[in-house]
Amino acid sequence: MKENFLGIDVCDYDYDQLASLLMQDIEQRKKSFIVAINPEKIMKAQKDEELKKLLNRADYQIPDGIGVIIASKLKGGRVRNRVTGIDMMLKLCQTAAEKGKRIFLYGGKPGVADAAKCELEKQFPGIQIVGTLHGYEKDEQVVIETINKHQPEIIFVALGSPAQEYWIVHHMNQVTPYVFQGVGGSYDVISGNLKRAPKAFQSLGLEWLYRLMKEPWRWRRQMILPLFLLKALRK
């Protein structure tokens, strides 16, 4: 089931439910697109109709931001738990390792996807990461041929949002994977290049506060959260 916040759909599945549905999609050879939704993206979509269409085009919109959870609770909705982009990626990697599904890592700076591949292979023994390609390759045909040569079933795309989501919708039917997820800076976190918020902040949905403490100049961006809640509750 999906809820709608200011015109943007959000799913209420948890990690296990979504991983199971995605494995079914692979078995049924159905193309699926996952996008992470947070208040910042929802507010941007209020002024960008193409972005709104893009986000709603996804098969699964996961509630990545704590503001979405708060808004759902206040409105008596069903979305109760965050499903973050990076943790969804890790859950899919775990499930793919168990089910023998092939993965491709596309995007990031040169070398970062390779470093993430090494870490994922340590974390999930038996995982089949069949190929990687950095996000600085300009020849679209090279990108398509490289992905298809390895015949992956799952692809993670790290080109930044919304560039990675636009890439997915424009190339889904040109490449072999069935499951597509945009993962932003997840390769940097997995490879250790970027430090993630401590577990305590993650569990409380306060990663935004940790980032604000580390980077105080981000305070203007954090003002989006109360603005989003006000608009969402009025609707």
ZATI-422788 format. One record per residue (C-alpha): residue number from 1; chain; x negated, y negated, z negated. Coordinates in steps of 0.25 Angstrom, whole numbers, plus 5000, padded with zeros to 4 digits. Example, Ala and Ser with C-alpha at 12.3 -4.5 7.8 and 13.67 -1.06 7.14 Angstrom:
BEGIN
+-----+--------+------+------+------+
! num ! cadena !   c1 !   c2 !   c3 !
+-----+--------+------+------+------+
!   1 !      A ! 4951 ! 5018 ! 4969 !
!   2 !      A ! 4945 ! 5004 ! 4971 !
+-----+--------+------+------+------+
! end
This chain:
BEGIN
+-----+--------+------+------+------+
! num ! cadena !   c1 !   c2 !   c3 !
+-----+--------+------+------+------+
!   1 !      A ! 5000 ! 5000 ! 5000 !
!   2 !      A ! 4996 ! 4986 ! 5002 !
!   3 !      A ! 4998 ! 4972 ! 4995 !
!   4 !      A ! 4998 ! 4959 ! 5002 !
!   5 !      A ! 4990 ! 4947 ! 4997 !
!   6 !      A ! 4992 ! 4934 ! 5005 !
!   7 !      A ! 4994 ! 4942 ! 5017 !
!   8 !      A ! 4983 ! 4952 ! 5015 !
!   9 !      A ! 4986 ! 4966 ! 5013 !
!  10 !      A ! 4979 ! 4974 ! 5001 !
!  11 !      A ! 4979 ! 4989 ! 4998 !
!  12 !      A ! 4981 ! 4995 ! 4985 !
!  13 !      A ! 4973 ! 5008 ! 4987 !
!  14 !      A ! 4962 ! 5011 ! 4977 !
!  15 !      A ! 4948 ! 5016 ! 4982 !
!  16 !      A ! 4952 ! 5031 ! 4981 !
!  17 !      A ! 4965 ! 5029 ! 4989 !
!  18 !      A ! 4958 ! 5021 ! 4999 !
!  19 !      A ! 4947 ! 5030 ! 5001 !
!  20 !      A ! 4957 ! 5042 ! 5003 !
!  21 !      A ! 4965 ! 5034 ! 5013 !
!  22 !      A ! 4952 ! 5030 ! 5021 !
!  23 !      A ! 4948 ! 5045 ! 5022 !
!  24 !      A ! 4961 ! 5048 ! 5027 !
!  25 !      A ! 4960 ! 5037 ! 5038 !
!  26 !      A ! 4947 ! 5044 ! 5042 !
!  27 !      A ! 4953 ! 5057 ! 5043 !
!  28 !      A ! 4964 ! 5052 ! 5051 !
!  29 !      A ! 4955 ! 5044 ! 5060 !
!  30 !      A ! 4962 ! 5031 ! 5056 !
!  31 !      A ! 4954 ! 5018 ! 5056 !
!  32 !      A ! 4954 ! 5010 ! 5043 !
!  33 !      A ! 4949 ! 4997 ! 5039 !
!  34 !      A ! 4947 ! 4992 ! 5024 !
!  35 !      A ! 4946 ! 4978 ! 5020 !
!  36 !      A ! 4943 ! 4972 ! 5006 !
!  37 !      A ! 4953 ! 4961 ! 5002 !
!  38 !      A ! 4950 ! 4950 ! 4992 !
!  39 !      A ! 4956 ! 4937 ! 4989 !
!  40 !      A ! 4945 ! 4929 ! 4997 !
!  41 !      A ! 4949 ! 4937 ! 5010 !
!  42 !      A ! 4964 ! 4935 ! 5007 !
!  43 !      A ! 4962 ! 4920 ! 5005 !
!  44 !      A ! 4954 ! 4919 ! 5018 !
!  45 !      A ! 4965 ! 4927 ! 5026 !
!  46 !      A ! 4975 ! 4916 ! 5022 !
!  47 !      A ! 4968 ! 4907 ! 5031 !
!  48 !      A ! 4963 ! 4917 ! 5042 !
!  49 !      A ! 4974 ! 4925 ! 5048 !
!  50 !      A ! 4964 ! 4934 ! 5056 !
!  51 !      A ! 4958 ! 4938 ! 5043 !
!  52 !      A ! 4971 ! 4941 ! 5037 !
!  53 !      A ! 4975 ! 4950 ! 5049 !
!  54 !      A ! 4961 ! 4957 ! 5047 !
!  55 !      A ! 4963 ! 4960 ! 5033 !
!  56 !      A ! 4977 ! 4965 ! 5035 !
!  57 !      A ! 4972 ! 4974 ! 5046 !
!  58 !      A ! 4964 ! 4983 ! 5037 !
!  59 !      A ! 4970 ! 4996 ! 5033 !
!  60 !      A ! 4965 ! 4995 ! 5019 !
!  61 !      A ! 4964 ! 4981 ! 5012 !
!  62 !      A ! 4957 ! 4984 ! 4999 !
!  63 !      A ! 4958 ! 4974 ! 4986 !
!  64 !      A ! 4944 ! 4970 ! 4985 !
!  65 !      A ! 4947 ! 4957 ! 4977 !
!  66 !      A ! 4951 ! 4956 ! 4962 !
!  67 !      A ! 4961 ! 4945 ! 4966 !
!  68 !      A ! 4969 ! 4955 ! 4975 !
!  69 !      A ! 4971 ! 4964 ! 4963 !
!  70 !      A ! 4975 ! 4952 ! 4954 !
!  71 !      A ! 4985 ! 4947 ! 4964 !
!  72 !      A ! 4991 ! 4961 ! 4966 !
!  73 !      A ! 4992 ! 4963 ! 4951 !
!  74 !      A ! 4999 ! 4949 ! 4949 !
!  75 !      A ! 5009 ! 4952 ! 4960 !
!  76 !      A ! 5012 ! 4966 ! 4955 !
!  77 !      A ! 5005 ! 4973 ! 4967 !
!  78 !      A ! 4998 ! 4986 ! 4967 !
!  79 !      A ! 4983 ! 4982 ! 4970 !
!  80 !      A ! 4977 ! 4985 ! 4957 !
!  81 !      A ! 4962 ! 4988 ! 4960 !
!  82 !      A ! 4951 ! 4982 ! 4968 !
!  83 !      A ! 4945 ! 4990 ! 4979 !
!  84 !      A ! 4932 ! 4983 ! 4983 !
!  85 !      A ! 4926 ! 4984 ! 4996 !
!  86 !      A ! 4913 ! 4990 ! 4991 !
!  87 !      A ! 4919 ! 5000 ! 4982 !
!  88 !      A ! 4929 ! 5004 ! 4993 !
!  89 !      A ! 4916 ! 5006 ! 5002 !
!  90 !      A ! 4910 ! 5015 ! 4991 !
!  91 !      A ! 4922 ! 5023 ! 4989 !
!  92 !      A ! 4923 ! 5025 ! 5004 !
!  93 !      A ! 4908 ! 5030 ! 5004 !
!  94 !      A ! 4911 ! 5039 ! 4993 !
!  95 !      A ! 4923 ! 5045 ! 5000 !
!  96 !      A ! 4916 ! 5046 ! 5013 !
!  97 !      A ! 4904 ! 5053 ! 5006 !
!  98 !      A ! 4914 ! 5063 ! 5000 !
!  99 !      A ! 4922 ! 5065 ! 5013 !
! 100 !      A ! 4910 ! 5065 ! 5023 !
! 101 !      A ! 4914 ! 5052 ! 5030 !
! 102 !      A ! 4904 ! 5044 ! 5039 !
! 103 !      A ! 4901 ! 5030 ! 5035 !
! 104 !      A ! 4895 ! 5018 ! 5043 !
! 105 !      A ! 4889 ! 5005 ! 5036 !
! 106 !      A ! 4890 ! 4993 ! 5045 !
! 107 !      A ! 4886 ! 4979 ! 5042 !
! 108 !      A ! 4877 ! 4971 ! 5032 !
! 109 !      A ! 4863 ! 4966 ! 5034 !
! 110 !      A ! 4853 ! 4975 ! 5041 !
! 111 !      A ! 4849 ! 4986 ! 5031 !
! 112 !      A ! 4860 ! 4984 ! 5021 !
! 113 !      A ! 4869 ! 4995 ! 5026 !
! 114 !      A ! 4858 ! 5005 ! 5026 !
! 115 !      A ! 4855 ! 5001 ! 5012 !
! 116 !      A ! 4870 ! 5003 ! 5008 !
! 117 !      A ! 4869 ! 5017 ! 5016 !
! 118 !      A ! 4858 ! 5022 ! 5007 !
! 119 !      A ! 4865 ! 5017 ! 4994 !
! 120 !      A ! 4878 ! 5024 ! 4998 !
! 121 !      A ! 4871 ! 5037 ! 5002 !
! 122 !      A ! 4865 ! 5037 ! 4988 !
! 123 !      A ! 4879 ! 5034 ! 4981 !
! 124 !      A ! 4887 ! 5044 ! 4990 !
! 125 !      A ! 4879 ! 5056 ! 4993 !
! 126 !      A ! 4884 ! 5062 ! 5006 !
! 127 !      A ! 4889 ! 5049 ! 5012 !
! 128 !      A ! 4888 ! 5048 ! 5027 !
! 129 !      A ! 4884 ! 5034 ! 5031 !
! 130 !      A ! 4881 ! 5037 ! 5045 !
! 131 !      A ! 4876 ! 5023 ! 5049 !
! 132 !      A ! 4874 ! 5009 ! 5046 !
! 133 !      A ! 4873 ! 4996 ! 5054 !
! 134 !      A ! 4870 ! 4982 ! 5049 !
! 135 !      A ! 4880 ! 4971 ! 5052 !
! 136 !      A ! 4870 ! 4962 ! 5060 !
! 137 !      A ! 4871 ! 4971 ! 5073 !
! 138 !      A ! 4877 ! 4961 ! 5083 !
! 139 !      A ! 4880 ! 4971 ! 5094 !
! 140 !      A ! 4894 ! 4976 ! 5092 !
! 141 !      A ! 4892 ! 4988 ! 5101 !
! 142 !      A ! 4880 ! 4992 ! 5093 !
! 143 !      A ! 4888 ! 4992 ! 5080 !
! 144 !      A ! 4899 ! 5000 ! 5086 !
! 145 !      A ! 4890 ! 5010 ! 5092 !
! 146 !      A ! 4882 ! 5012 ! 5080 !
! 147 !      A ! 4894 ! 5014 ! 5071 !
! 148 !      A ! 4900 ! 5024 ! 5081 !
! 149 !      A ! 4888 ! 5032 ! 5083 !
! 150 !      A ! 4888 ! 5036 ! 5068 !
! 151 !      A ! 4903 ! 5040 ! 5068 !
! 152 !      A ! 4907 ! 5034 ! 5055 !
! 153 !      A ! 4920 ! 5036 ! 5048 !
! 154 !      A ! 4919 ! 5024 ! 5039 !
! 155 !      A ! 4912 ! 5011 ! 5041 !
! 156 !      A ! 4909 ! 5000 ! 5031 !
! 157 !      A ! 4907 ! 4986 ! 5038 !
! 158 !      A ! 4899 ! 4975 ! 5030 !
! 159 !      A ! 4900 ! 4963 ! 5039 !
! 160 !      A ! 4906 ! 4953 ! 5029 !
! 161 !      A ! 4921 ! 4950 ! 5028 !
! 162 !      A ! 4929 ! 4948 ! 5037 !
! 163 !      A ! 4918 ! 4951 ! 5048 !
! 164 !      A ! 4918 ! 4965 ! 5044 !
! 165 !      A ! 4933 ! 4967 ! 5044 !
! 166 !      A ! 4934 ! 4960 ! 5058 !
! 167 !      A ! 4923 ! 4969 ! 5063 !
! 168 !      A ! 4931 ! 4981 ! 5058 !
! 169 !      A ! 4944 ! 4978 ! 5065 !
! 170 !      A ! 4937 ! 4975 ! 5078 !
! 171 !      A ! 4929 ! 4988 ! 5078 !
! 172 !      A ! 4937 ! 4998 ! 5071 !
! 173 !      A ! 4941 ! 5005 ! 5084 !
! 174 !      A ! 4927 ! 5004 ! 5090 !
! 175 !      A ! 4920 ! 5012 ! 5079 !
! 176 !      A ! 4922 ! 5026 ! 5073 !
! 177 !      A ! 4924 ! 5023 ! 5058 !
! 178 !      A ! 4939 ! 5025 ! 5053 !
! 179 !      A ! 4936 ! 5017 ! 5040 !
! 180 !      A ! 4931 ! 5003 ! 5040 !
! 181 !      A ! 4928 ! 4994 ! 5028 !
! 182 !      A ! 4922 ! 4980 ! 5028 !
! 183 !      A ! 4912 ! 4980 ! 5016 !
! 184 !      A ! 4906 ! 4966 ! 5016 !
! 185 !      A ! 4893 ! 4966 ! 5007 !
! 186 !      A ! 4895 ! 4980 ! 5002 !
! 187 !      A ! 4882 ! 4986 ! 5008 !
! 188 !      A ! 4874 ! 4975 ! 5001 !
! 189 !      A ! 4880 ! 4979 ! 4987 !
! 190 !      A ! 4878 ! 4994 ! 4990 !
! 191 !      A ! 4864 ! 4993 ! 4995 !
! 192 !      A ! 4861 ! 4984 ! 4982 !
! 193 !      A ! 4858 ! 4971 ! 4990 !
! 194 !      A ! 4870 ! 4965 ! 4983 !
! 195 !      A ! 4874 ! 4966 ! 4968 !
! 196 !      A ! 4888 ! 4970 ! 4965 !
! 197 !      A ! 4896 ! 4964 ! 4953 !
! 198 !      A ! 4894 ! 4973 ! 4941 !
! 199 !      A ! 4904 ! 4984 ! 4938 !
! 200 !      A ! 4911 ! 4976 ! 4927 !
! 201 !      A ! 4914 ! 4965 ! 4937 !
! 202 !      A ! 4919 ! 4975 ! 4948 !
! 203 !      A ! 4928 ! 4982 ! 4939 !
! 204 !      A ! 4935 ! 4969 ! 4934 !
! 205 !      A ! 4936 ! 4964 ! 4948 !
! 206 !      A ! 4926 ! 4952 ! 4945 !
! 207 !      A ! 4916 ! 4954 ! 4955 !
! 208 !      A ! 4920 ! 4940 ! 4960 !
! 209 !      A ! 4916 ! 4935 ! 4946 !
! 210 !      A ! 4902 ! 4942 ! 4947 !
! 211 !      A ! 4900 ! 4936 ! 4961 !
! 212 !      A ! 4904 ! 4922 ! 4955 !
! 213 !      A ! 4894 ! 4923 ! 4943 !
! 214 !      A ! 4883 ! 4927 ! 4953 !
! 215 !      A ! 4887 ! 4917 ! 4964 !
! 216 !      A ! 4894 ! 4905 ! 4957 !
! 217 !      A ! 4895 ! 4898 ! 4970 !
! 218 !      A ! 4906 ! 4908 ! 4974 !
! 219 !      A ! 4916 ! 4901 ! 4965 !
! 220 !      A ! 4924 ! 4895 ! 4976 !
! 221 !      A ! 4926 ! 4908 ! 4983 !
! 222 !      A ! 4931 ! 4914 ! 4969 !
! 223 !      A ! 4942 ! 4903 ! 4969 !
! 224 !      A ! 4949 ! 4911 ! 4980 !
! 225 !      A ! 4954 ! 4921 ! 4969 !
! 226 !      A ! 4963 ! 4912 ! 4962 !
! 227 !      A ! 4968 ! 4906 ! 4975 !
! 228 !      A ! 4971 ! 4920 ! 4980 !
! 229 !      A ! 4979 ! 4924 ! 4968 !
! 230 !      A ! 4987 ! 4911 ! 4968 !
! 231 !      A ! 4991 ! 4913 ! 4982 !
! 232 !      A ! 4994 ! 4928 ! 4981 !
! 233 !      A ! 5003 ! 4926 ! 4969 !
! 234 !      A ! 5011 ! 4915 ! 4976 !
! 235 !      A ! 5013 ! 4924 ! 4987 !
+-----+--------+------+------+------+
! end
